[in-house]
Amino acid sequence: MTEIIDFKPKVDLEASENLEAFVAWAKVTLHKGIPDRVHANISWEMNSWHKSGMSGAAFTALNSPRNATNETRLYMQSTFLDFAKAALVYRRVFLGKKEIKTWLYSLRALEVALVELTGARDATRVTAAVCNRACELIKSQWPSGNSCYTISKALEQAIILMVKKRILARPFRWSSSLSQQESGTLKQQREARVKKLPSRESILALGELFSNNLTNPLDIVVTSGCALLLSQPARVGELAGVERDCIVFKEREDGRQRMFLRWYSEK
């Protein structure tokens, strides 16, 4: 019986080799950011680097349920997962950029678009059509505000990186078709800010919680969260990443101690 050989063009082989080299470099570089940018406990195999110095770096898939358990949570898959991790190492550890969530969001959409159009998760096969489909997914996931525009611009930067590292089998130039929304008139901006404020009833209810005898665990969580946010202004979602022992004491020049909160901001 005649043996069938799967032929792979030279450009595909070179792109695959460059991708492997990029991933290998990232695995070595991941720990070079210690202690300034990532923690000593970080490892390549983790499904999340959020608590290891890369805030927001959880490698869940695009359509993974937000409140899923460990058993039902969906993650990005190899080999695209290795590329996504390498891209974040390049941005966070090598370049020292703190904001990586938009990159991760764009790569999640890129993975889904890649599977839809090529049937595989091979990052070397990304094309302009795949990027356009990724933008459609981004727009459907983040329909309001300028989030979709910001994430699509991160995708542009990711493609530039792929071209620079010669990861694409067939390099191309691409720019997002998503545009930034107009900010509106000053009156419209004031009205938009008012809509984001909590209702008077909510504020009064929150005040009543602080004057009650706090025995309900939910009330304790709410008041504790408010106290933390008033001490360290941030987004409420960032409370999920606060360490159990988040209070740190440091000594001043005069010998007196000062209290700090160890806080990992999303931006």
C-alpha positions, -999 to 999 in steps of 0.1 A, spaced: 0 0 0 13 34 -10 24 56 20 7 90 21 29 119 31 13 150 44 31 178 25 36 211 43 48 242 23 81 257 34 64 290 45 42 270 68 71 251 83 91 283 89 61 300 105 56 270 128 93 270 138 92 307 145 61 302 167 78 274 186 108 296 191 86 325 203 69 302 228 102 288 240 116 323 245 84 333 265 88 303 288 123 313 297 115 351 299 84 346 321 105 343 352 129 371 343 104 397 355 107 385 391 103 403 414 93 436 396 66 423 373 55 388 382 56 366 413 79 338 420 50 313 422 41 318 385 43 289 361 36 284 325 10 256 331 -13 278 351 -48 285 337 -46 320 354 -18 343 362 -41 368 378 -28 362 414 8 358 402 15 394 391 -5 396 359 -38 411 369 -67 399 347 -46 372 329 -71 344 331 -70 322 300 -107 314 298 -123 311 264 -145 338 248 -178 321 256 -169 308 291 -197 315 316 -187 344 338 -197 328 371 -187 293 361 -172 268 385 -138 251 379 -156 222 364 -177 242 339 -152 269 331 -140 269 295 -103 277 287 -84 285 256 -69 255 239 -34 245 227 -16 254 206 -32 288 205 -31 290 242 7 288 241 8 317 217 -16 338 238 6 332 269 37 341 249 21 373 237 12 384 272 48 376 284 61 398 256 38 427 266 39 424 304 74 411 312 95 421 282 79 455 275 67 462 310 32 472 301 7 469 329 -25 468 308 -29 433 293 -67 426 296 -75 441 262 -49 420 245 -63 389 262 -99 398 251 -88 403 215 -69 369 215 -99 351 229 -120 364 199 -92 356 175 -91 320 187 -128 315 181 -126 332 147 -96 311 137 -115 278 145 -146 290 126 -127 299 94 -99 273 94 -111 245 117 -79 247 137 -62 267 164 -29 272 146 -19 308 151 3 307 119 -29 305 98 -44 338 109 -55 359 80 -73 393 75 -106 374 71 -100 358 105 -93 392 121 -125 407 105 -145 378 120 -128 384 154 -139 420 152 -175 409 147 -172 387 178 -157 415 197 -185 438 188 -212 413 198 -195 406 231 -189 443 240 -217 462 222 -218 493 243 -192 521 248 -158 521 232 -147 487 246 -150 470 212 -129 497 196 -102 495 223 -100 457 220 -99 458 182 -69 482 184 -52 457 208 -58 430 181 -41 453 156 -10 454 179 -11 416 183 -10 412 145 19 436 142 37 414 168 30 383 148 43 398 116 74 411 135 81 376 149 74 360 115 47 338 130 23 342 101 27 318 72 13 345 49 20 380 65 -5 408 59 -13 443 70 -46 448 87 -65 475 105 -98 473 124 -130 487 108 -145 495 142 -146 532 150 -146 551 183 -179 564 194 -184 602 196 -183 615 232 -214 637 225 -221 673 237 -213 684 272 -249 681 282 -250 645 269 -218 637 288 -233 651 320 -265 630 315 -244 599 309 -225 605 341 -257 609 361 -271 576 347 -240 558 361 -246 570 397 -265 548 421 -300 557 431 -307 576 463 -325 545 477 -293 524 472 -271 550 490 -296 552 520 -297 514 522 -260 512 522 -258 537 550 -283 517 571 -260 486 568 -232 505 586 -256 515 614 -269 479 620 -255 452 641 -236 433 614 -243 396 619 -253 387 584 -223 375 563 -236 393 532 -238 426 551 -202 421 564 -190 415 529 -207 446 515 -195 469 543 -160 455 542 -159 460 504 -171 496 508 -144 503 534 -117 489 511 -129 508 481 -130 541 501 -94 534 513 -82 525 478 -104 539 451 -108 512 424 -133 491 405 -156 469 425 -145 439 403 -110 443 417 -121 432 451 -121 396 438 -83 398 434 -75 411 469 -53 388 489 -64 375 523 -35 392 540 -36 425 521 -25 448 549 12 458 548 30 479 574 61 499 565 84 520 587 88 557 581 121 576 584 110 587 619 104 552 630 66 554 629 47 527 610 24 533 581 -3 510 569 -8 501 532 -31 479 512 -15 455 487 -38 461 457 -36 449 421 -53 473 399 -68 463 365 -52 493 349 
